[in-house]
Amino acid sequence: MADKKEILSAAEERMEEAVMYLEEALSHIRAGKANVKLLDGIRVDNYGALVPINQCAAVTTPDARTIAIKPWDKSMFRVIEKAIIDSDLGIMPENNGEIIRIGIPPLTEERRKQLAKQCGKEGEQAKVSVRNARRDGIEQLKKAVKEGLSEDFQKDGEEELQKMHDKYVKQIDGLLAAKEKEIMTV
């Protein structure tokens, strides 16, 4: 028989994971500023293994609108350039033989709205995950009542799950508001 603490901690862990996933997803959405995390999803073929760019090159942001990539091996220039071009980043890299530069163009109003909408979708997915964790926790509490847990514990557990749910949804809303402000700031 599962006890209330186990059920609540499992639900809280799932809610925390949903918020962490959202933070990660939002960090990959470009907001008009150079950020090395934009390249995290791009993999390059490094001697037969697909690795992130930052594992075969030094990636820096010399200013707010530029990402500089300095491959450790000269043979990686073409491979890295091709991976960036083929990615959904939508930016053309510039190569001078020493460093690959990616200029981050300022966002248009239309693109800002698209990105804000994309953030909203990510946030909604995170909220659905939090709701599912709450629902599963409530179902487990009901099952535990059938196995002998008192109904008072069930009601207390459901109230705690609701408080957790509200806390994490508020966190998600805060993350979304911050990211939307960052995107809409010109």
GUTORFI-999473 format. One record per residue: residue number from 0; x, y, z of N, C-alpha, C in turn. Coordinates in Angstrom, 2 decimals. Layout:
BEGIN
[r NUM; [X; Y; Z]; [X; Y; Z]; [X; Y; Z]]
...
END
This chain:
BEGIN
[r 0; [0.84; -1.19; 0.00]; [0.00; 0.00; 0.00]; [0.88; 1.26; 0.00]]
[r 1; [0.56; 2.17; -0.89]; [1.32; 3.42; -0.98]; [0.84; 4.39; 0.09]]
[r 2; [1.76; 5.12; 0.67]; [1.33; 6.11; 1.67]; [1.27; 7.50; 1.03]]
[r 3; [0.66; 8.42; 1.74]; [0.39; 9.75; 1.20]; [1.68; 10.48; 0.82]]
[r 4; [2.71; 10.37; 1.65]; [3.96; 11.10; 1.37]; [4.59; 10.64; 0.06]]
[r 5; [4.59; 9.31; -0.18]; [5.17; 8.80; -1.42]; [4.41; 9.33; -2.63]]
[r 6; [3.11; 9.29; -2.56]; [2.27; 9.74; -3.67]; [2.51; 11.23; -3.94]]
[r 7; [2.53; 12.03; -2.87]; [2.73; 13.47; -3.03]; [4.12; 13.80; -3.56]]
[r 8; [5.13; 13.10; -3.06]; [6.50; 13.41; -3.52]; [6.68; 13.00; -4.99]]
[r 9; [6.05; 11.88; -5.40]; [6.13; 11.47; -6.81]; [5.45; 12.50; -7.71]]
[r 10; [4.29; 12.98; -7.27]; [3.57; 13.99; -8.06]; [4.37; 15.29; -8.13]]
[r 11; [4.96; 15.69; -6.99]; [5.73; 16.93; -6.99]; [6.96; 16.81; -7.88]]
[r 12; [7.58; 15.64; -7.89]; [8.75; 15.43; -8.74]; [8.37; 15.58; -10.21]]
[r 13; [7.22; 15.01; -10.60]; [6.76; 15.14; -11.99]; [6.46; 16.59; -12.34]]
[r 14; [5.88; 17.33; -11.40]; [5.58; 18.75; -11.65]; [6.86; 19.55; -11.80]]
[r 15; [7.85; 19.25; -10.96]; [9.15; 19.93; -11.02]; [9.83; 19.65; -12.36]]
[r 16; [9.74; 18.39; -12.83]; [10.33; 18.03; -14.12]; [9.67; 18.80; -15.26]]
[r 17; [8.36; 19.00; -15.18]; [7.65; 19.75; -16.21]; [8.16; 21.19; -16.28]]
[r 18; [8.39; 21.80; -15.12]; [8.89; 23.18; -15.07]; [10.33; 23.23; -15.61]]
[r 19; [11.15; 22.25; -15.23]; [12.54; 22.22; -15.71]; [12.58; 22.04; -17.23]]
[r 20; [11.69; 21.18; -17.75]; [11.64; 20.98; -19.20]; [11.26; 22.29; -19.90]]
[r 21; [10.28; 23.01; -19.31]; [9.86; 24.28; -19.90]; [11.02; 25.28; -19.91]]
[r 22; [11.76; 25.37; -18.80]; [12.91; 26.29; -18.75]; [13.89; 25.97; -19.87]]
[r 23; [14.16; 24.68; -20.05]; [15.09; 24.24; -21.10]; [14.55; 24.60; -22.48]]
[r 24; [13.27; 24.33; -22.71]; [12.67; 24.61; -24.02]; [12.68; 26.12; -24.32]]
[r 25; [12.38; 26.93; -23.31]; [12.36; 28.38; -23.53]; [13.76; 28.93; -23.79]]
[r 26; [14.77; 28.31; -23.22]; [16.13; 28.81; -23.42]; [16.59; 28.61; -24.86]]
[r 27; [15.94; 27.68; -25.58]; [16.33; 27.43; -26.98]; [15.57; 28.32; -27.96]]
[r 28; [14.61; 29.09; -27.47]; [13.86; 29.99; -28.35]; [14.60; 31.31; -28.41]]
[r 29; [14.94; 31.72; -29.61]; [15.79; 32.91; -29.76]; [14.97; 34.16; -29.57]]
[r 30; [15.52; 35.07; -28.84]; [14.80; 36.31; -28.51]; [15.52; 37.54; -29.06]]
[r 31; [16.21; 37.39; -30.17]; [16.87; 38.54; -30.77]; [18.26; 38.82; -30.22]]
[r 32; [18.64; 38.11; -29.16]; [19.97; 38.28; -28.58]; [20.78; 37.01; -28.84]]
[r 33; [22.07; 37.15; -28.96]; [22.94; 36.00; -29.14]; [22.99; 35.19; -27.85]]
[r 34; [22.84; 33.89; -27.98]; [22.88; 33.00; -26.83]; [23.44; 31.66; -27.31]]
[r 35; [24.49; 31.17; -26.67]; [25.12; 29.93; -27.12]; [24.16; 28.73; -27.03]]
[r 36; [23.12; 28.82; -26.20]; [22.15; 27.73; -26.09]; [21.37; 27.51; -27.38]]
[r 37; [21.37; 28.50; -28.27]; [20.68; 28.32; -29.55]; [21.27; 27.16; -30.34]]
[r 38; [22.55; 26.88; -30.11]; [23.23; 25.83; -30.87]; [23.18; 24.47; -30.19]]
[r 39; [22.58; 24.38; -28.99]; [22.58; 23.12; -28.24]; [21.93; 21.97; -28.99]]
[r 40; [20.91; 22.25; -29.77]; [20.20; 21.17; -30.46]; [20.88; 20.72; -31.74]]
[r 41; [21.91; 21.43; -32.17]; [22.57; 21.10; -33.44]; [23.71; 20.12; -33.18]]
[r 42; [23.68; 19.00; -33.90]; [24.71; 17.97; -33.78]; [25.57; 17.95; -35.04]]
[r 43; [26.88; 17.72; -34.86]; [27.79; 17.62; -36.00]; [28.50; 16.27; -35.96]]
[r 44; [28.90; 15.81; -37.15]; [29.60; 14.53; -37.26]; [31.07; 14.75; -36.95]]
[r 45; [31.52; 14.30; -35.78]; [32.91; 14.46; -35.36]; [33.56; 13.08; -35.32]]
[r 46; [34.24; 12.72; -36.39]; [34.92; 11.42; -36.50]; [33.95; 10.26; -36.25]]
[r 47; [32.78; 10.33; -36.88]; [31.83; 9.22; -36.81]; [30.81; 9.31; -35.69]]
[r 48; [30.95; 10.27; -34.78]; [30.00; 10.39; -33.67]; [29.28; 11.75; -33.79]]
[r 49; [27.97; 11.74; -33.59]; [27.23; 12.99; -33.59]; [27.35; 13.65; -32.23]]
[r 50; [27.94; 14.84; -32.20]; [28.17; 15.55; -30.93]; [27.67; 16.98; -31.05]]
[r 51; [27.34; 17.63; -29.92]; [26.98; 19.05; -29.97]; [28.19; 19.88; -30.42]]
[r 52; [27.90; 21.03; -31.01]; [28.97; 21.89; -31.53]; [29.96; 22.27; -30.43]]
[r 53; [29.46; 22.50; -29.20]; [30.36; 22.96; -28.13]; [31.33; 21.87; -27.67]]
[r 54; [31.20; 20.64; -28.19]; [32.16; 19.60; -27.84]; [33.28; 19.46; -28.86]]
[r 55; [33.20; 20.23; -29.96]; [34.28; 20.18; -30.94]; [34.74; 21.59; -31.34]]
[r 56; [34.26; 22.60; -30.61]; [34.64; 23.97; -30.91]; [34.39; 24.85; -29.69]]
[r 57; [35.08; 25.97; -29.66]; [34.83; 26.96; -28.60]; [33.71; 27.88; -29.10]]
[r 58; [32.63; 27.97; -28.33]; [31.48; 28.78; -28.72]; [31.37; 29.95; -27.75]]
[r 59; [31.40; 31.18; -28.29]; [31.33; 32.37; -27.45]; [30.36; 33.39; -28.05]]
[r 60; [30.01; 34.38; -27.26]; [29.21; 35.51; -27.74]; [30.01; 36.79; -27.50]]
[r 61; [30.77; 37.24; -28.52]; [31.59; 38.44; -28.34]; [30.76; 39.71; -28.14]]
[r 62; [29.54; 39.74; -28.69]; [28.64; 40.87; -28.44]; [27.20; 40.36; -28.45]]
[r 63; [26.24; 41.27; -28.27]; [24.84; 40.87; -28.11]; [24.21; 40.31; -29.38]]
[r 64; [24.81; 40.51; -30.52]; [24.21; 40.06; -31.78]; [25.06; 39.04; -32.54]]
[r 65; [26.10; 38.50; -31.93]; [27.00; 37.60; -32.64]; [27.35; 36.37; -31.80]]
[r 66; [27.37; 35.22; -32.46]; [27.90; 34.00; -31.84]; [29.14; 33.63; -32.64]]
[r 67; [30.26; 33.41; -31.96]; [31.51; 33.03; -32.61]; [31.83; 31.58; -32.28]]
[r 68; [32.16; 30.81; -33.34]; [32.50; 29.40; -33.17]; [33.91; 29.19; -33.71]]
[r 69; [34.81; 28.73; -32.84]; [36.20; 28.49; -33.26]; [36.48; 26.99; -33.11]]
[r 70; [36.38; 26.24; -34.23]; [36.61; 24.79; -34.16]; [38.05; 24.49; -33.74]]
[r 71; [38.20; 23.41; -32.96]; [39.52; 23.01; -32.51]; [40.29; 22.32; -33.63]]
[r 72; [39.55; 21.76; -34.59]; [40.16; 21.07; -35.72]; [39.72; 21.78; -37.00]]
[r 73; [40.66; 22.19; -37.83]; [40.34; 22.94; -39.05]; [39.40; 22.18; -39.97]]
[r 74; [39.44; 20.84; -39.95]; [38.57; 20.05; -40.84]; [37.10; 20.14; -40.45]]
[r 75; [36.80; 20.69; -39.27]; [35.43; 20.76; -38.79]; [34.67; 21.98; -39.32]]
[r 76; [35.36; 22.94; -39.96]; [34.70; 24.15; -40.44]; [33.49; 23.84; -41.33]]
[r 77; [33.72; 23.04; -42.38]; [32.65; 22.71; -43.32]; [31.50; 21.96; -42.65]]
[r 78; [31.85; 21.02; -41.78]; [30.84; 20.18; -41.11]; [29.95; 21.04; -40.21]]
[r 79; [30.57; 21.93; -39.43]; [29.81; 22.80; -38.53]; [28.93; 23.76; -39.34]]
[r 80; [29.52; 24.35; -40.40]; [28.74; 25.27; -41.24]; [27.52; 24.57; -41.83]]
[r 81; [27.72; 23.38; -42.35]; [26.62; 22.63; -42.97]; [25.55; 22.29; -41.95]]
[r 82; [25.95; 21.92; -40.75]; [24.98; 21.58; -39.70]; [24.14; 22.80; -39.32]]
[r 83; [24.77; 23.98; -39.26]; [24.04; 25.21; -38.92]; [23.07; 25.57; -40.04]]
[r 84; [23.52; 25.44; -41.29]; [22.66; 25.76; -42.43]; [21.47; 24.81; -42.48]]
[r 85; [21.71; 23.52; -42.23]; [20.64; 22.51; -42.29]; [19.69; 22.57; -41.10]]
[r 86; [20.09; 23.25; -40.02]; [19.24; 23.31; -38.82]; [18.05; 24.25; -39.06]]
[r 87; [17.13; 24.27; -38.10]; [15.97; 25.15; -38.20]; [16.23; 26.53; -37.60]]
[r 88; [17.50; 26.86; -37.40]; [17.88; 28.15; -36.83]; [17.54; 29.30; -37.78]]
[r 89; [17.67; 29.03; -39.08]; [17.30; 30.02; -40.08]; [18.29; 31.16; -40.21]]
[r 90; [19.56; 30.91; -39.88]; [20.59; 31.96; -39.95]; [21.77; 31.41; -40.75]]
[r 91; [22.31; 32.24; -41.63]; [23.44; 31.83; -42.45]; [24.75; 32.17; -41.74]]
[r 92; [25.62; 31.17; -41.51]; [26.91; 31.46; -40.86]; [27.91; 32.08; -41.84]]
[r 93; [28.85; 32.85; -41.30]; [29.93; 33.45; -42.09]; [31.24; 32.82; -41.62]]
[r 94; [32.08; 32.41; -42.59]; [33.33; 31.73; -42.26]; [34.48; 32.53; -42.87]]
[r 95; [35.45; 32.91; -42.02]; [36.62; 33.63; -42.53]; [37.88; 32.76; -42.48]]
[r 96; [37.74; 31.47; -42.25]; [38.88; 30.56; -42.19]; [39.44; 30.39; -40.79]]
[r 97; [39.14; 31.31; -39.91]; [39.60; 31.24; -38.52]; [38.43; 30.98; -37.58]]
[r 98; [37.34; 31.71; -37.82]; [36.17; 31.67; -36.94]; [34.91; 31.65; -37.79]]
[r 99; [33.91; 30.89; -37.32]; [32.59; 30.93; -37.94]; [31.76; 31.90; -37.10]]
[r 100; [31.21; 32.90; -37.77]; [30.39; 33.88; -37.07]; [28.92; 33.71; -37.49]]
[r 101; [28.05; 33.81; -36.48]; [26.62; 33.78; -36.76]; [26.06; 35.10; -36.26]]
[r 102; [25.59; 35.91; -37.19]; [24.98; 37.19; -36.84]; [23.51; 36.98; -36.53]]
[r 103; [23.08; 37.39; -35.36]; [21.68; 37.25; -34.97]; [20.95; 38.51; -35.41]]
[r 104; [20.08; 38.40; -36.43]; [19.38; 39.60; -36.89]; [18.31; 40.03; -35.90]]
[r 105; [17.98; 41.32; -35.89]; [16.88; 41.75; -35.02]; [15.58; 41.12; -35.49]]
[r 106; [14.70; 40.82; -34.56]; [13.45; 40.16; -34.90]; [12.43; 41.15; -35.44]]
[r 107; [11.65; 40.70; -36.44]; [10.56; 41.52; -36.94]; [9.38; 41.36; -35.98]]
[r 108; [8.42; 42.26; -36.08]; [7.24; 42.22; -35.21]; [6.49; 40.89; -35.41]]
[r 109; [6.38; 40.47; -36.68]; [5.68; 39.22; -36.98]; [6.39; 38.02; -36.36]]
[r 110; [7.72; 38.00; -36.47]; [8.50; 36.89; -35.91]; [8.41; 36.89; -34.38]]
[r 111; [8.38; 38.06; -33.78]; [8.23; 38.15; -32.32]; [6.91; 37.50; -31.89]]
[r 112; [5.85; 37.79; -32.63]; [4.54; 37.22; -32.30]; [4.55; 35.70; -32.45]]
[r 113; [5.21; 35.22; -33.52]; [5.33; 33.76; -33.71]; [6.06; 33.12; -32.55]]
[r 114; [7.16; 33.74; -32.14]; [7.95; 33.18; -31.03]; [7.16; 33.21; -29.72]]
[r 115; [6.40; 34.28; -29.51]; [5.57; 34.36; -28.30]; [4.52; 33.26; -28.31]]
[r 116; [3.95; 33.00; -29.48]; [2.96; 31.93; -29.61]; [3.60; 30.56; -29.35]]
[r 117; [4.82; 30.38; -29.86]; [5.56; 29.13; -29.63]; [5.82; 28.94; -28.14]]
[r 118; [6.18; 30.02; -27.45]; [6.39; 29.95; -25.99]; [5.10; 29.56; -25.29]]
[r 119; [3.99; 30.13; -25.74]; [2.70; 29.80; -25.16]; [2.37; 28.32; -25.29]]
[r 120; [2.67; 27.75; -26.45]; [2.43; 26.31; -26.67]; [3.28; 25.47; -25.72]]
[r 121; [4.55; 25.85; -25.59]; [5.44; 25.12; -24.68]; [4.91; 25.21; -23.25]]
[r 122; [4.46; 26.41; -22.87]; [3.92; 26.61; -21.53]; [2.67; 25.78; -21.30]]
[r 123; [1.82; 25.69; -22.31]; [0.59; 24.91; -22.18]; [0.92; 23.43; -22.01]]
[r 124; [1.94; 22.95; -22.73]; [2.36; 21.55; -22.56]; [2.83; 21.30; -21.13]]
[r 125; [3.58; 22.24; -20.59]; [4.07; 22.09; -19.22]; [2.90; 22.08; -18.24]]
[r 126; [1.91; 22.96; -18.46]; [0.74; 22.99; -17.58]; [-0.04; 21.67; -17.66]]
[r 127; [-0.16; 21.11; -18.85]; [-0.85; 19.82; -19.01]; [-0.10; 18.74; -18.23]]
[r 128; [1.23; 18.76; -18.28]; [2.02; 17.79; -17.52]; [1.78; 17.93; -16.02]]
[r 129; [1.70; 19.18; -15.55]; [1.45; 19.43; -14.13]; [0.05; 18.92; -13.75]]
[r 130; [-0.93; 19.20; -14.61]; [-2.30; 18.73; -14.34]; [-2.36; 17.20; -14.32]]
[r 131; [-1.65; 16.58; -15.26]; [-1.63; 15.10; -15.30]; [-1.01; 14.52; -14.04]]
[r 132; [0.05; 15.16; -13.54]; [0.69; 14.69; -12.31]; [-0.29; 14.80; -11.14]]
[r 133; [-1.05; 15.91; -11.09]; [-2.05; 16.07; -10.03]; [-3.13; 15.00; -10.15]]
[r 134; [-3.64; 14.79; -11.37]; [-4.69; 13.79; -11.59]; [-4.22; 12.39; -11.18]]
[r 135; [-3.01; 12.03; -11.60]; [-2.47; 10.71; -11.25]; [-2.31; 10.56; -9.75]]
[r 136; [-1.87; 11.64; -9.09]; [-1.73; 11.62; -7.64]; [-3.07; 11.39; -6.95]]
[r 137; [-4.11; 12.07; -7.44]; [-5.45; 11.91; -6.86]; [-5.95; 10.48; -7.06]]
[r 138; [-5.70; 9.93; -8.25]; [-6.11; 8.54; -8.52]; [-5.39; 7.57; -7.59]]
[r 139; [-4.10; 7.81; -7.35]; [-3.35; 6.94; -6.44]; [-3.88; 7.06; -5.02]]
[r 140; [-4.26; 8.27; -4.61]; [-4.84; 8.45; -3.28]; [-6.16; 7.69; -3.16]]
[r 141; [-6.99; 7.74; -4.19]; [-8.26; 7.02; -4.17]; [-8.03; 5.51; -4.09]]
[r 142; [-7.02; 5.05; -4.82]; [-6.69; 3.62; -4.79]; [-6.20; 3.23; -3.39]]
[r 143; [-5.42; 4.13; -2.76]; [-4.91; 3.86; -1.41]; [-6.04; 3.80; -0.40]]
[r 144; [-7.09; 4.59; -0.60]; [-8.25; 4.54; 0.30]; [-8.90; 3.17; 0.23]]
[r 145; [-8.99; 2.62; -0.98]; [-9.57; 1.28; -1.13]; [-8.71; 0.22; -0.45]]
[r 146; [-7.41; 0.53; -0.34]; [-6.48; -0.42; 0.30]; [-6.35; -0.17; 1.80]]
[r 147; [-7.08; 0.80; 2.33]; [-7.07; 0.99; 3.78]; [-6.64; 2.34; 4.29]]
[r 148; [-6.23; 3.28; 3.45]; [-5.86; 4.62; 3.90]; [-7.15; 5.35; 4.30]]
[r 149; [-7.10; 6.17; 5.34]; [-8.32; 6.85; 5.78]; [-8.71; 7.95; 4.78]]
[r 150; [-10.00; 8.24; 4.72]; [-10.49; 9.24; 3.77]; [-10.01; 10.64; 4.13]]
[r 151; [-9.75; 10.89; 5.42]; [-9.22; 12.19; 5.82]; [-7.85; 12.43; 5.19]]
[r 152; [-7.01; 11.36; 5.18]; [-5.70; 11.47; 4.54]; [-5.86; 11.76; 3.05]]
[r 153; [-6.87; 11.12; 2.44]; [-7.11; 11.35; 1.02]; [-7.46; 12.81; 0.77]]
[r 154; [-8.38; 13.35; 1.55]; [-8.80; 14.75; 1.36]; [-7.62; 15.70; 1.59]]
[r 155; [-6.84; 15.45; 2.66]; [-5.65; 16.28; 2.91]; [-4.68; 16.19; 1.74]]
[r 156; [-4.48; 14.97; 1.25]; [-3.57; 14.76; 0.12]; [-4.03; 15.50; -1.12]]
[r 157; [-5.36; 15.46; -1.38]; [-5.88; 16.16; -2.55]; [-5.69; 17.67; -2.41]]
[r 158; [-5.88; 18.20; -1.20]; [-5.66; 19.63; -0.98]; [-4.20; 20.00; -1.21]]
[r 159; [-3.29; 19.15; -0.70]; [-1.85; 19.42; -0.91]; [-1.49; 19.35; -2.38]]
[r 160; [-2.06; 18.36; -3.10]; [-1.81; 18.25; -4.53]; [-2.29; 19.51; -5.26]]
[r 161; [-3.44; 20.02; -4.87]; [-3.97; 21.24; -5.50]; [-3.06; 22.43; -5.23]]
[r 162; [-2.54; 22.53; -3.99]; [-1.63; 23.63; -3.65]; [-0.35; 23.53; -4.49]]
[r 163; [0.17; 22.28; -4.61]; [1.37; 22.06; -5.44]; [1.09; 22.47; -6.88]]
[r 164; [-0.04; 22.02; -7.39]; [-0.44; 22.33; -8.76]; [-0.46; 23.84; -8.97]]
[r 165; [-1.11; 24.56; -8.05]; [-1.21; 26.01; -8.17]; [0.17; 26.66; -8.15]]
[r 166; [1.04; 26.16; -7.28]; [2.40; 26.72; -7.15]; [3.17; 26.55; -8.47]]
[r 167; [3.11; 25.35; -9.05]; [3.87; 25.10; -10.27]; [3.27; 25.81; -11.48]]
[r 168; [1.94; 25.92; -11.54]; [1.32; 26.65; -12.64]; [1.71; 28.13; -12.54]]
[r 169; [1.78; 28.66; -11.33]; [2.20; 30.06; -11.14]; [3.65; 30.24; -11.60]]
[r 170; [4.50; 29.24; -11.29]; [5.91; 29.28; -11.74]; [5.97; 29.29; -13.27]]
[r 171; [5.16; 28.44; -13.90]; [5.14; 28.36; -15.37]; [4.69; 29.70; -15.95]]
[r 172; [3.64; 30.28; -15.38]; [3.16; 31.58; -15.86]; [4.25; 32.65; -15.72]]
[r 173; [5.01; 32.60; -14.63]; [6.10; 33.55; -14.44]; [7.19; 33.40; -15.49]]
[r 174; [7.55; 32.14; -15.78]; [8.57; 31.88; -16.81]; [8.09; 32.39; -18.17]]
[r 175; [6.83; 32.11; -18.49]; [6.28; 32.55; -19.77]; [6.24; 34.07; -19.87]]
[r 176; [5.83; 34.73; -18.81]; [5.76; 36.20; -18.82]; [7.15; 36.79; -19.03]]
[r 177; [8.15; 36.24; -18.36]; [9.52; 36.74; -18.49]; [10.04; 36.54; -19.92]]
[r 178; [9.79; 35.36; -20.49]; [10.27; 35.08; -21.84]; [9.54; 35.95; -22.87]]
[r 179; [8.24; 36.12; -22.68]; [7.48; 36.95; -23.61]; [7.96; 38.40; -23.56]]
[r 180; [8.26; 38.89; -22.36]; [8.78; 40.25; -22.22]; [10.12; 40.36; -22.94]]
[r 181; [10.97; 39.33; -22.77]; [12.28; 39.31; -23.43]; [12.13; 39.33; -24.96]]
[r 182; [11.16; 38.55; -25.46]; [10.95; 38.49; -26.92]; [10.39; 39.80; -27.45]]
[r 183; [9.44; 40.38; -26.75]; [8.76; 41.58; -27.26]; [9.56; 42.86; -27.06]]
[r 184; [10.62; 42.81; -26.23]; [11.46; 43.99; -26.04]; [12.32; 44.20; -27.28]]
[r 185; [12.22; 45.39; -27.83]; [12.98; 45.68; -29.07]; [14.37; 46.15; -28.72]]
END
